[in-house]
Amino acid sequence: MLDEKLLEILACPACKGDIKYEEENQKLICLSCGRRYPIRDGIPIMLIEEAELPEKNEDTKRN
């Protein structure tokens, strides 16, 4: 579990959006752009090049 105070000060390096902790998958998720940052050995890897891009929904894929 990440410290709540740490989550309050972290921001997405790509868009500066707020971050949410996803304990099940050990990822930090940007609430604005949807990027998912990994947590390795308890350390958030907040690098844009390490982030997983958000999946497009089915409507976006069809257009």
C-alpha distances in whole Angstrom, upper triangle without the diagonal:
4,7,9,12,11,11,14,16,15,18,19,21,23,24,22,21,17,14,12,8,9,7,10,12,9,11,11,14,17,19,22,23,20,20,16,15,13,10,12,11,8,11,11,15,16,20,22,24,20,20,21,23,23,25,28,29,32,35,34,34,38,39
4,6,9,7,7,11,12,11,14,16,18,21,21,19,18,15,12,10,8,10,9,12,13,10,10,10,13,15,17,20,21,19,18,15,13,13,10,12,11,8,9,9,13,14,18,20,22,19,18,20,22,22,25,28,29,32,34,33,34,38,38
4,5,5,7,9,10,11,14,17,19,22,22,19,18,15,13,12,10,13,12,16,17,13,14,12,15,17,18,21,22,21,20,18,16,16,13,15,14,11,11,11,15,16,19,22,24,21,21,22,24,24,27,30,31,35,36,35,37,40,41
4,5,5,6,9,10,13,16,18,21,21,18,16,13,11,10,9,13,13,16,17,15,14,12,14,15,16,19,21,20,20,18,17,17,15,18,18,14,14,13,17,16,20,22,25,23,21,23,24,24,27,29,30,34,35,34,36,39,39
4,5,5,7,9,12,15,18,21,20,17,16,13,12,12,12,16,16,20,20,17,17,14,16,16,17,19,22,21,21,19,18,18,16,19,19,15,15,14,17,16,20,22,25,23,22,24,25,25,28,31,32,36,37,36,37,41,41
4,5,5,6,10,13,15,18,18,15,14,12,10,11,10,14,15,18,18,15,14,12,14,14,16,18,20,19,18,17,15,15,13,16,16,12,11,10,13,13,16,19,21,20,19,21,23,23,26,29,30,34,35,34,35,39,39
4,6,5,8,11,13,16,16,13,12,8,7,7,8,11,13,16,16,13,12,9,11,11,12,15,17,16,15,14,13,14,13,16,17,13,12,10,13,12,16,17,20,18,17,19,20,20,23,26,27,31,32,30,32,35,36
4,6,8,12,14,17,16,12,11,8,8,9,11,14,16,19,20,17,15,12,13,12,13,15,17,17,17,17,16,17,16,19,20,17,16,14,16,14,18,19,22,21,19,21,22,22,25,27,28,32,33,31,33,37,37
4,7,10,12,15,14,11,11,9,9,11,13,16,18,21,21,18,16,13,14,13,14,15,17,18,17,17,15,17,16,19,20,17,15,13,15,13,16,17,21,20,18,21,22,22,26,28,29,33,34,32,34,37,37
4,7,9,12,12,9,9,7,7,9,11,14,16,19,18,16,13,10,11,10,12,13,14,15,14,13,12,14,13,16,18,15,13,10,11,9,12,14,17,16,15,17,18,19,22,25,27,30,31,29,31,34,34
4,6,9,8,5,5,5,6,10,12,15,17,20,19,17,14,10,10,8,10,10,11,12,11,12,11,14,15,18,20,17,15,11,12,9,11,12,15,15,13,16,16,16,20,22,24,28,28,26,28,32,31
4,5,6,5,5,7,7,10,12,15,17,20,18,16,12,9,8,6,9,9,8,9,8,9,9,12,14,17,20,18,15,11,11,7,9,8,12,12,10,12,12,13,17,19,21,25,26,23,25,28,28
4,6,6,8,10,10,14,15,18,20,22,20,18,15,12,12,9,12,11,11,12,10,11,10,13,15,17,20,19,16,12,11,7,7,6,10,11,10,13,13,15,19,21,23,27,27,25,26,30,29
4,6,8,11,12,15,17,19,22,23,21,19,16,13,12,9,12,10,8,10,8,11,11,15,17,20,23,21,18,15,13,9,9,6,10,11,10,12,11,13,16,18,21,24,24,22,23,26,25
4,5,9,11,14,17,19,22,24,22,21,17,14,12,9,10,7,7,10,9,12,13,17,19,22,25,23,20,17,16,12,12,10,13,15,12,14,13,13,17,18,20,24,24,21,23,26,25
4,7,9,13,15,18,21,24,22,20,17,13,12,9,10,8,9,12,11,13,13,17,18,21,24,22,19,15,15,11,12,11,15,16,14,16,15,16,19,21,23,26,26,24,26,29,28
4,7,10,13,16,19,21,20,19,15,12,10,6,6,5,7,9,10,12,13,16,18,21,24,21,19,16,16,12,14,13,17,17,14,15,14,14,17,19,20,24,24,22,24,28,27
4,7,10,13,16,19,18,17,14,10,8,6,6,7,9,10,11,12,12,16,16,20,22,19,18,14,15,13,15,15,18,18,15,16,16,15,18,20,21,25,25,24,26,29,29
4,7,10,13,15,14,13,10,6,5,5,6,8,10,9,9,9,10,12,13,16,19,16,15,11,13,11,13,14,17,15,13,14,14,14,17,19,21,24,25,24,26,29,29
4,6,10,12,12,11,8,6,5,6,7,10,12,10,11,9,10,12,12,16,18,15,15,12,14,13,16,16,19,17,14,14,15,14,17,19,20,24,25,24,26,29,29
4,6,9,9,8,6,5,6,9,10,14,15,12,12,10,10,10,10,13,15,12,12,10,13,13,16,17,19,16,14,15,16,15,18,21,22,25,27,26,27,30,31
4,6,6,6,5,6,7,11,12,15,15,12,12,9,10,10,10,13,15,13,14,12,14,14,17,18,19,16,14,14,15,14,16,19,20,23,25,25,25,29,30
4,6,5,7,8,11,14,15,19,19,16,15,12,12,11,10,12,13,11,13,12,15,16,19,20,21,18,16,16,18,18,19,22,23,26,28,28,28,32,33
4,6,8,11,12,16,17,20,20,17,16,13,13,12,11,13,14,13,15,14,16,18,20,21,22,19,17,16,18,17,18,21,22,24,27,27,27,30,32
4,6,9,10,14,16,19,18,15,14,10,10,9,9,11,13,12,14,12,14,15,17,18,19,15,13,12,15,15,16,19,20,23,26,25,25,28,30
4,7,10,13,16,19,18,15,13,10,9,6,5,8,10,9,10,9,11,13,15,17,17,14,13,13,16,16,17,21,22,25,28,27,27,31,32
4,6,10,12,15,14,11,10,6,5,5,6,9,12,10,10,8,9,10,13,13,15,11,9,10,12,13,15,18,20,23,25,24,25,28,29
4,7,9,12,12,10,8,6,5,6,7,11,14,11,11,7,9,9,11,12,14,12,9,10,12,12,15,18,20,23,25,24,25,28,29
4,6,9,9,6,6,5,6,9,11,14,17,15,14,11,12,10,13,12,14,12,9,9,10,9,12,15,17,20,22,20,22,25,26
4,5,6,5,5,7,8,12,14,17,20,18,16,13,13,11,12,11,14,13,10,11,10,9,13,15,17,20,21,20,21,25,25
4,6,6,8,10,12,15,17,20,23,21,19,16,17,14,16,15,18,17,14,14,12,11,14,15,16,20,20,19,21,24,24
4,6,8,11,13,17,19,23,25,23,22,18,18,15,16,14,17,17,14,14,12,11,14,14,16,19,19,17,20,23,22
4,6,9,12,15,18,21,25,23,21,17,17,14,14,12,14,15,11,11,9,8,11,12,14,17,17,15,17,20,20
4,6,10,13,16,19,22,21,19,16,15,13,14,12,14,13,10,9,7,5,8,10,12,16,17,15,16,20,20
4,7,10,13,16,20,18,17,13,12,10,10,8,10,10,6,6,5,5,9,12,14,18,19,17,18,21,22
4,7,10,13,16,15,14,11,10,9,10,9,11,9,5,5,7,7,10,14,16,19,21,19,20,23,24
4,7,10,13,12,10,7,6,6,8,8,9,7,5,7,9,11,14,17,20,23,25,23,23,27,28
4,6,10,10,8,6,6,8,9,11,11,7,7,8,12,13,16,19,22,25,27,25,25,29,30
4,7,6,5,4,6,9,11,13,14,10,10,12,15,17,19,23,25,28,30,29,29,32,33
4,5,5,6,7,11,12,15,15,11,13,14,18,20,22,25,28,31,33,31,31,35,36
4,6,9,10,14,16,19,19,15,16,18,22,23,25,29,31,34,36,35,35,38,40
4,7,9,12,15,18,19,15,16,18,21,22,25,28,30,33,36,34,34,38,39
4,6,9,12,15,16,13,14,16,19,21,24,27,30,33,35,33,33,37,38
4,6,9,12,13,10,11,13,16,18,21,24,26,30,32,30,30,34,35
4,6,9,10,7,8,11,14,17,20,23,25,29,31,28,29,32,33
4,7,9,7,8,11,13,15,19,22,24,28,29,27,28,31,31
4,5,5,7,10,12,15,18,21,24,28,29,26,27,30,30
4,5,5,9,9,13,16,18,22,25,26,23,23,27,27
4,6,8,10,13,16,19,22,25,26,23,23,27,27
4,7,9,13,15,18,22,25,26,24,24,27,28
4,6,9,12,15,18,21,23,21,21,25,25
4,6,9,12,15,18,20,18,18,21,22
4,6,9,12,15,17,14,15,18,19
4,6,9,13,14,12,13,16,17
4,6,9,12,10,10,13,15
4,7,8,6,6,10,11
4,6,5,6,9,11
4,5,5,6,9
4,5,5,7
4,5,5
4,6
4
